Amino acid sequence: MNNSSKKAYFPLIFSPFASQLGSAIYVLGLNWLLVRATGNTKLLGLIEGSGGLAFLLGDFLVGLLVDQYNRKKS
């Protein structure tokens, strides 16, 4: 494999890292803004906790739907 083809793979390898880093910075910024605006970390805990609970319930719902679908049939 020559040097130019190795460089072509770098953006493909680096893009998930950059995306996750951007998402983490975005969430950190929103949390900081919320605490700074309200002066209360209790609200941040309630929002983060309810968001986590919503993801958990969504995972169970999607899991039930996926289990009912037969992939080998299609």
C-alpha positions in Angstrom: 0.0 0.0 0.0 1.5 3.3 -1.0 1.7 6.4 1.1 -1.1 8.3 -0.7 -3.7 5.5 -0.2 -2.8 5.5 3.6 -3.6 9.2 3.8 -7.0 8.6 2.1 -8.1 6.4 5.0 -7.2 9.0 7.7 -10.5 11.0 7.5 -12.5 7.8 7.6 -10.7 6.7 10.8 -10.7 10.1 12.4 -14.3 11.2 11.7 -16.1 9.1 14.5 -13.6 10.5 17.0 -14.2 14.0 15.9 -18.0 13.5 15.9 -18.0 12.1 19.5 -15.7 14.9 20.7 -18.0 17.5 19.2 -21.1 15.9 20.8 -19.3 15.7 24.2 -18.3 19.4 24.0 -21.9 20.3 23.0 -23.4 18.5 26.0 -20.8 19.9 28.4 -21.6 23.4 27.1 -25.3 22.9 27.5 -24.8 21.7 31.1 -22.6 24.6 31.9 -25.1 27.0 30.4 -28.0 25.5 32.4 -26.1 25.7 35.7 -24.8 29.2 35.0 -28.3 30.4 34.1 -30.1 28.9 37.0 -27.4 28.6 39.6 -28.8 25.2 40.6 -27.4 21.8 39.9 -30.5 20.1 41.0 -32.3 21.0 37.8 -29.4 19.6 35.8 -29.6 16.3 37.6 -33.4 16.1 36.9 -32.9 16.9 33.2 -30.1 14.4 32.8 -31.9 11.7 34.8 -35.1 12.1 32.9 -33.2 12.0 29.6 -31.4 8.8 30.7 -34.7 7.2 31.7 -36.3 8.2 28.3 -33.4 6.5 26.5 -33.8 3.4 28.7 -37.5 3.1 28.0 -36.9 3.8 24.3 -34.3 1.0 24.2 -36.8 -1.5 25.7 -39.5 -0.4 23.2 -37.2 -0.7 20.2 -35.9 -4.1 21.5 -39.4 -5.4 21.6 -40.1 -4.2 18.1 -36.9 -5.6 16.7 -37.4 -9.0 18.3 -40.8 -9.3 16.6 -39.4 -8.7 13.1 -38.1 -11.7 11.3 -35.0 -10.6 9.3 -34.6 -13.9 7.5 -38.0 -13.7 6.0 -37.3 -10.5 4.0 
